[in-house]
Amino acid sequence: MKANNLSETQKFNNSDRPASKACNLSETQKFNNSDRPAKNEAGEILCRVYYALKEKNYHPVNQIVGYILSGDPTYITSHKNARALISKLERDELLEEIVYFYLRENLPK
């Protein structure tokens, strides 16, 4: 069995990211997702998926977290088209909606 060496690892990393996009740890990157659906669409889809999971007696929060972490759509039931609905969104869109909602509800006004 051939052991991985540093040059193979570097080659893999370089193919993942163009040279112009190298990480600069002294600066904060901006995340811009201008192509995403409206926040209310992501929220609506999350709610519909939640209720579909609940109706099938799954623990909705655990299932949605499993999907967000893994990207595996089988964490989401196909009941009421929930799997197809959640697949319309990128996982970062779901996470953004969850963080936005949490902060909006919990930060002092």
Kinemage of the C-alpha trace (Angstrom):
@kinemage 1
@onewidth
@group {chain A} dominant
@subgroup {mainchain}
@vectorlist {calphas} color= white
{ca met a 1} P 0.000 0.000 0.000
{ca lys a 2} L 1.425 3.365 -1.043
{ca ala a 3} L 1.532 6.038 1.663
{ca asn a 4} L 0.355 9.556 0.839
{ca asn a 5} L 3.091 12.135 0.676
{ca leu a 6} L 3.005 15.905 1.060
{ca ser a 7} L 3.232 16.637 -2.666
{ca glu a 8} L 0.112 14.533 -3.364
{ca thr a 9} L -1.758 16.420 -0.665
{ca gln a 10} L -0.643 19.766 -2.079
{ca lys a 11} L -1.677 18.722 -5.585
{ca phe a 12} L -5.140 17.813 -4.274
{ca asn a 13} L -5.505 21.145 -2.472
{ca asn a 14} L -4.370 23.127 -5.496
{ca ser a 15} L -6.913 21.425 -7.721
{ca asp a 16} L -9.655 22.239 -5.225
{ca arg a 17} L -9.048 25.959 -5.203
{ca pro a 18} L -7.651 28.304 -7.848
{ca ala a 19} L -4.357 29.937 -6.889
{ca ser a 20} L -6.006 33.380 -6.816
{ca lys a 21} L -8.402 32.173 -4.105
{ca ala a 22} L -5.718 31.129 -1.625
{ca cys a 23} L -6.683 31.611 2.028
{ca asn a 24} L -5.460 34.754 3.678
{ca leu a 25} L -5.891 34.147 7.384
{ca ser a 26} L -5.345 37.804 8.242
{ca glu a 27} L -8.544 38.891 6.456
{ca thr a 28} L -12.168 37.952 6.959
{ca gln a 29} L -13.895 36.533 3.899
{ca lys a 30} L -17.337 37.758 2.913
{ca phe a 31} L -19.989 35.178 2.133
{ca asn a 32} L -22.284 36.346 -0.628
{ca asn a 33} L -25.086 34.157 -1.772
{ca ser a 34} L -27.023 36.481 -4.052
{ca asp a 35} L -28.469 33.621 -6.127
{ca arg a 36} L -30.346 32.116 -3.189
{ca pro a 37} L -34.136 32.074 -2.960
{ca ala a 38} L -35.819 34.615 -0.724
{ca lys a 39} L -35.458 33.990 3.013
{ca asn a 40} L -39.180 33.367 3.356
{ca glu a 41} L -38.987 30.592 0.741
{ca ala a 42} L -36.250 28.780 2.674
{ca gly a 43} L -38.223 29.222 5.896
{ca glu a 44} L -41.404 27.962 4.276
{ca ile a 45} L -39.623 24.883 2.916
{ca leu a 46} L -38.068 24.175 6.323
{ca cys a 47} L -41.507 24.354 7.946
{ca arg a 48} L -43.103 22.066 5.368
{ca val a 49} L -40.275 19.543 5.728
{ca tyr a 50} L -40.559 19.745 9.521
{ca tyr a 51} L -44.284 18.927 9.461
{ca ala a 52} L -43.824 16.113 6.939
{ca leu a 53} L -41.170 14.530 9.178
{ca lys a 54} L -43.377 15.014 12.244
{ca glu a 55} L -46.325 13.319 10.515
{ca lys a 56} L -44.131 10.274 9.826
{ca asn a 57} L -43.042 10.189 13.511
{ca tyr a 58} L -39.435 11.193 12.907
{ca his a 59} L -37.610 13.642 15.164
{ca pro a 60} L -37.613 16.568 12.684
{ca val a 61} L -34.714 18.531 14.192
{ca asn a 62} L -32.417 15.487 14.225
{ca gln a 63} L -33.349 14.581 10.658
{ca ile a 64} L -32.828 18.108 9.324
{ca val a 65} L -29.488 18.416 11.132
{ca gly a 66} L -28.435 15.052 9.677
{ca tyr a 67} L -29.305 16.306 6.205
{ca ile a 68} L -27.492 19.628 6.628
{ca leu a 69} L -24.334 17.968 7.967
{ca ser a 70} L -24.165 15.112 5.477
{ca gly a 71} L -26.025 16.281 2.386
{ca asp a 72} L -27.684 12.858 2.275
{ca pro a 73} L -31.311 13.410 1.159
{ca thr a 74} L -32.421 10.115 2.715
{ca tyr a 75} L -32.530 11.891 6.083
{ca ile a 76} L -35.657 13.602 4.746
{ca thr a 77} L -38.868 11.708 4.100
{ca ser a 78} L -40.433 11.746 0.662
{ca his a 79} L -43.829 12.159 2.380
{ca lys a 80} L -45.586 15.272 1.058
{ca asn a 81} L -42.705 15.793 -1.382
{ca ala a 82} L -40.449 16.986 1.481
{ca arg a 83} L -37.270 15.492 0.013
{ca ala a 84} L -37.800 17.196 -3.339
{ca leu a 85} L -38.625 20.489 -1.624
{ca ile a 86} L -35.518 20.540 0.554
{ca ser a 87} L -33.391 19.568 -2.443
{ca lys a 88} L -34.374 22.849 -4.109
{ca leu a 89} L -32.197 24.660 -1.568
{ca glu a 90} L -28.482 24.490 -0.947
{ca arg a 91} L -27.532 23.379 2.553
{ca asp a 92} L -25.848 26.727 3.216
{ca glu a 93} L -29.169 28.421 2.435
{ca leu a 94} L -30.881 26.308 5.070
{ca leu a 95} L -28.180 27.065 7.593
{ca glu a 96} L -28.350 30.774 6.793
{ca glu a 97} L -32.111 30.798 7.347
{ca ile a 98} L -31.758 28.967 10.676
{ca val a 99} L -29.028 31.321 11.937
{ca tyr a 100} L -30.946 34.385 10.734
{ca phe a 101} L -34.119 33.257 12.492
{ca tyr a 102} L -32.300 32.369 15.705
{ca leu a 103} L -30.512 35.706 15.887
{ca arg a 104} L -33.618 37.679 14.970
{ca glu a 105} L -35.554 35.987 17.770
{ca asn a 106} L -32.845 36.031 20.437
{ca leu a 107} L -30.872 39.237 20.107
{ca pro a 108} L -31.997 42.156 22.261
{ca lys a 109} L -34.093 44.610 20.321
